[in-house]
């Protein structure tokens, strides 16, 4: 599942308002934000999809017990000419059970998946029966927002049984009968419901013997508005009336809202879906259409159509999907099976071409590098107006937020194009990682999400090498992982999950970003082609089955002959990561390196520092990179040929922070100017220095001096990290004396204004993808730091734009111009942005307006923004957008928490059905605090609240506040002194 970029948890403020926006988990930053031609031409059908999609001409899937192997590329996809390696080159100067696991391949049809291991202590369904096939029929009522359903479940009965337990939530079961053909063999004597465990227990009048049986359940449910299970999504039609789509979101535990089922990933089964709907509506599901017929609807009394889809391969319940609504589509046949993009009438279907083209090419690419065909007969991708995440990888029917699928290249900037590409490629990677091969339980979520995250970067780099995404990886994915994992309230990659209610809270930067970083680290250790060969072994062996992390390690060991499990289990089963402290001995030309657990709060306790990680040091010298050095002890001495120049963690492919002496840090700054360090080295060094200042390993003044020395830097990625690190300081100092805050802002302006003016803010077709983002970032950062010339230019652009000249603001800087207008303007600018949100039909434009509107500091405008959050104008999926902007200033931060405490019953009622969004709102409204008394207010408010649905994000928010409190206690005077001594003010 792809989750929203705005929801990141990290140690630093990303400059998301005016730089790239990349894929992030559904969590939030714990600090305030500051601020194709390579493809062949496709043939498209532009068709109003007012009936069911065509049944494909490709052969039906009659068996799913094996995979068709696909020849690999020659040369490999990592050919150096295209610079597509998982790890960056050594020198480069440019820039997520069964007691015995389920048998696979030809021996899988005897069960529907895997029986649980009773030793794990998980809250699981009884396994007296195992589902193998579901025949599901559903009919929604768009007037009453309900649905009627029937499910016929085939079971393997493991032992004589008088009851069957299934997951349900908010479903009314009308009847439950054991059937043999059309005959009822046994009916239920009672149906008992355990609300806490979300289990309905069907007690039978007669016992069913060991063997095979069928259970038929008739039920009804609510077509909810919580973006979970079988739910309704609304949109505005061209004539202004409201349209409704019935759609699904099953991950992690919401298939039970759509029909009674064994809602656990190890219980793989086949699914045959039938949808009953009005004749003019499009019906979609995971598979292609088997038949369509007229039926009499008892619900409405009218004649409707029944669309039956072909049976799916074996898969988990969280991947089941179906959609009913008015949809248009475009299609390409440039992949082996048809690929389509669908959207409601509120979206211009022509804006789906970028994603459509990319999907066809990416599927072909993945087939070759994974050595296995995409096994379904079609791939549909659908834009959904209400969607809690960014996208969902339902097998053969991927669903997206509108903004993450539909790209209007005239109205959206380079950063948005990059995000759409990554989201599409992330979800397509899941068709193999997660769908074809699935974790046996949720503690293996990282096997899905870590892989899909890494593969999206790999494929993005393959198709768009000029985007230089591996340089971004260090400042984006790696920093997200290290940021969250530096909190005491973090969790292991393989986090123990005992019950369903815990699952939603681990869709975060650990499962996605750290999981991805661990895989990238092991690929560097093994070599990229060896790593991918292990991946191919893993897919071939476990296709249509369930796995644990150990199965991946075994495949990589088979491919490499190296002790992968021994090394990598330490990284996945333990929380945290180390900081490696480096001391030098010039007499014998050696370095002593020592590892300790790194905590952002700087107060690691002995009992928290017992894990010794196998740290791949990656020593860079003038001779290249030595990847053979590994620190597996607490401390060790290594010889270095020349102490004049060396750097650890070359290209930052390993998961640790490096703490150098101030003298070495100065030398490395000089080495950066001499061209001895790659972009990844320079950006990673800055990130490490900033994080070490937060935790007390270094003084903040030293980091500010380091950043000041990068005045000749030419890389967009490095500059994004420089700006982000100053923003981290600013966010922690947001409640400090005005002279210090103004001084830090003046420093930012002094640091970047000259370069911003040099690059300019006029965009042309000649500008490369990275150059566009570089210009946009510097323009926005300088303007928000008070550059008067840029502010004046932004004001002119804003006024022209709002007067109707839509060419006045380039999409790359629309958010920055809006932010400046709101920060330096008043009520008129606020009204203009609000009206723009209300009148625009483009999702990206509307999101920009919402994201910026909180920049206004005037008390009455802050109140209007907060009133807007819970209004009917803002969809629940977007509540975080106007609220997030308020975190950019002290007045907004205070107002957010007051609003949270005042409106908590309304907030909880609206979001209680979607725990991730609720947790995100809690993070928004609390994590920007930086004072002890503010932390006390947070603890006091939540002490008598039921926090189990958002316990993890709340704990992480409080940890983030504690780290800022400790940082300020250490370095408050240090920063004030630096600001004054460097001529930026101070007292």
C-alpha positions, 0 to 999 in steps of 0.5 A: 500500500502506498501512503501519503507523503504528508504523513511522514515521521522523521527527525527533520523538517522536509521542505515539502511545500516546494521540493519533491514529494515522494512516497511516504507512509501514513504517518506525520512529520514530528516537526513542522514543515518550513516551508517519456520519450523513451517508450514506444507509442501506445494505442489507446481506447478513450471509452466511456465505461458505462457497462462492465469492462470487456472480457479479455481475449487472453486465455482464462487462467485455469490453474494458478499452481505455477508461474511462467518463467520470463527470460531476463534482460541481456544485459542485466537491468543493472547495466552500468551504461544506464546507471541503474544499480541498487546501490550507487557506484563507488565513485560518482561525482554527479549528482514488508501459519502453517506449522510447516509452511504451506507447500507451493507451486504444484502442491497448493490446492489442498489448502487455501493457505497456511495454518497458524503456528500456535506458539506465536501467541497471536489472536487468531481464528480457530483452524478447525476449518480452513477456507479454500474458496469464497463465492461472494455476491454483493448488491449496494443500495446507493440511496440508503448506503447499505448493501446486501450480500451472500457468501458461499465458502468452501472449507477443508474441515480439519476435525469434526466441528460443531462451530465455525468462527469468522471475522465480521464487523458491522455486518448483520448475519441473517442466516448461516447454513451448511450446504451440499449443492442446493440442500441444507445439511445443517443450520445454525443454532446460534450466532454469537459475536465477540465485538472485541475480537470481531469474530462471529461464531456460527454454532451448528445444530449438527456436527460436520465431519472431517473432509470438505463442506460449504457454508452459506451466509446471507448478510447485510452491511453499511456502505460506510464513509470511513474509507474502510471495507466496502465503502462509498466515495463521492464526487461532483459531476459536471452538472454539479450533482453528487455522484457515488462510487461503491469501492473497497479498501480491505488492508489491513483488516477490513475485508470483514466489513465487506463479507464474513471471512477468515481475514488473516493473510495466511488464509489464502483462498480463491475468490469468485465475485458477483456484483449486482448493479444498475445497468449503466454502472461499471463493475470491476473486480480483481479478475476479468468478467466471466459473464453478465446477465439480467437479474431481478433485484429484490432490493429495488424491485427493478431489473439490474445486471449481475456481473460475475468475474472469473475466480482469482488465484490463491490470495489473501483477503486484504487484496480482494477488491470490487468497484461499482460506479460511473467510470471512464477509462483509457487502455493500452495493449502495449503490455502482454495483457490489457492495462487500463486507467479508470476515473469518475466523470469528475476527473479528465480521463486524458490525465491518466496517460502518464500512469497508463504508459508507465504501468505497461512498461513497468509491468514488462520490466518487473516480469523480466527482473523478477523472472516471473509473469504477472499472472492475471489477465488484466491490470486496472488502475482506478482513481478514487475520490475518497481514499485514506492511503495513497494507493492500494495494491489489490491484485489486478485492480489497484486503487489510488487517490485521484492525485496519485494517478491522474497527472495533468502535466500542464497544472502539476510540477516536476515533484508531482510527476515524480511522486505519481511515477513512484506510487504507480511503480510501488503498487505494481511491485506489490503484484509480486511482493505481497500479492503473489508471495505474501507474508504469513502474518503482519509482523512480516509487513516489511516483506511487502512494503520494504520490497515495493519501496525499494523496487519503485526506486529501482524502476523509477531510476531505470526509466528516468535516469536523469531524475537521479533518484538514488541521490534522493534516496539518502535524503528521503528514504534513509532519513525517514527511517533513521528519523523514526527509528531514533525514537525510543517508541520505535519498533523492530522491522519485524514487529510482533503483532498479536491482534488485528487492532495493532496492525494499522500502527505499523504502516510507517517509516520502519516497515517502508523506509527502514525495510527498504534500506535494509534490503538496499544494504544487503544488496550492496553486501551481496552485489546487486545481481546476486541479490536479484537472483536470490529474489527470483529464487524466493518468488519461484519457490513461494509463489501463491504461498505465505512466507516469513523473513527467514524464507527470504534470507534462505533464498539470498543465502542460496544465491550468494553462499553468504550467511545472510540470516545470521547478519540480517536477523539482527537488523530486522528483529531489533529496534534502533540502529547505531551511531559509530563514533570515530577517533583517529590515531595518526601514529599508526594510521588507524581509526578506532570505531565504536558503536552504541544505540542512537536515540534522538533524546541523547539519553540511551540507557545501558539496558537499551544498548545491548545489541551489537549490529554488524555494521558495514563500514564502507570506507571511502578513500582516494583509492575507492571504497573498501566494502569488506570492513565490518564492525561486529563488536562494540569497538574495533581498530582498523588501519587506514592507508591515508588519514588525510582523506577517508569517510565511512558509510560511502554513499550512505548505503548502511543504516547508521550515523557517523560521529566524527571529531570536529576536526575531521568534519572540517576536513570532510567539508573541504574534501566535499569542495575538492570533489572527493565526495559523492552527492550521497556522501555530502548529503548524508554527512550533513544529515548525520551532523544535524541528527547528532546535534539534536541528540547532543553528540555535537554542538548545534553551532558546529552544524550551522558552521558546517552548513555555512561552508557549503556555499559553493555546493551545486547539488539540488539534493545536498541543498535540500538537506541543508535547508531541511537541517536548518528547518529542524533547528527552526522548528525546535526553536519556534517558541524561543526569543524572536531575535534568535528566530529572526536570526535563523531566518536571516541565516537561511536567506543569506545562505540561499538567496544569491543562488536562488537569484542566479538560478531564477524562477522562470521555467522553460522546456529546456530545464531538466527535471532536477533543475526545475525542482532546484529552482523551485526549492530555492525560490520557495526557501528564500522567499519564506526566509524574507527575500524581498525581491522574491516576495515582490515577484511572488506577490505579482504572480499571485495577483495575476493568477487570482485575476485569471491569468493561470500562466502567471504561476508555474506549477513548480512554484504554485505552493511557494507563491501561495505560502508567501502570499499568506505569510506576508499578506492578510485577509484578501490573500486568504480569501483568494486561496480559499476561493481557489480551493473551492472553485478548482476541479484539479486535485493537485491544485486543491491540495496545494491550496489546503496545504498552504492555507494554514500559513496565515498567522492572524488569529481570526484566520487561524480560527477559520482554518481550523473551522475548515478542517472539520467542515463538509468542504474538506474530505476526511482523507484531506483533513491533515492538509489545512491542519499541517500548514498551521504547524509552520508558526507558533501561533498555529501550533498552540491553536491546533492543540487547543482545537484538538482538546475542544473538538476531540469528540467530533474529531474522534467520531469522524475518524474513529473508523480510520485509525491511521488518519486519527493517529495522524491528526493526533500527531499533527496537533501535538508533535510540534511542541517543544516545551516541558509544560506543553508536553505536560498538557499533552499527557494530561489531556490523553491520560483518561482517553482510550488511545489504543488506536493511536498509541504508537503515534502518540508515543512517538509525538511525545518522544519528539517533544522530549528530544526538542526539550533536551536539545534546547536545554543543551544548546539554547545559548549556543545557538543564540551566541552563534546567531549574534556572533555571525551577524544575524542578530541576537541578544 
